[in-house]
Amino acid sequence: MLLISFCWTLSRCTAQWHDYQKAREEVIELMNDTEKKLSEFSLLKTSSSHEAEEKLSEHKVRVLGHLKKILFL
């Protein structure tokens, strides 16, 4: 009986470890994607302050969307 309990616990821990690894990889991918988008934003050139404000607003929406994905995995 003890052996069955041990095997069940080991199996459960292994499944949890795999779930953690998968979630960790997804978070890293999302963070890398967000970092890439941030670097792209810094390279954008604008011809007016109004255009710059529009691009900043669009960028904020994208970053917030990525953060929501990360937080609600």
N, C-alpha and C positions, 0 to 999 in steps of 0.2 A: 504494500500500500504506500509506503514511504517513497519507493522508487517511482511509482506512478505520479505522485504529487510533485516530486522533484522534476520529472520530465515535463509535466504540464507547466510548472513555473518557468523552467528553462525555455520552453517553447514560447510562452507568453512574453518573456523578456526579450527573446530574439526578435519576435514580431515588433515589439515596441522599439527596439534598436533600429530595425530597418525603416520603420515609419519615421523615426527621428532623422535618420540619414537622408531620406527622400525629402522631407520638409526642409532640412538644412540646405540641400542642393538647390531647391526651388527658391529659397530666400536669397542665396548667393547669386543665382541667375537674375532675379529681380533687381537686386542691388547693383549688379554689373550693368544691367540694362538702364537703370536710372542714372548711374554715373555716366554712361555713354551719352544719354540724352542731355545731362547737365553740361557735358563738355561741348556738345553740339550747340547748345544755347549760347555758350560764351563766345562762339565763333560767328554768331549771327551779326550782321551789320544792318543798321537802320538808317533811314534818311531823315527821320523826324522823331521828336520826343513822343508824339502820339503813337507812331508805329512801334517804338520801343516799348511803350506801356502795353500795347496790344500783345506783343510777343511775350512780354513778361507774364501777362495774365494767362495766355495759352500754356506757357511753360509751367506755371503754378498748378494749373488743372492737371497736366500730365503727371507732375511729380506727386501730387496728392493722390491721383489714381493709383500710381505704383505703390505708394505707402499703404493705401488701403488694402491692396492685394497682399502685401507683406504681412500686415497686422492681422488679416482675417484668413490666413491659410487654414 
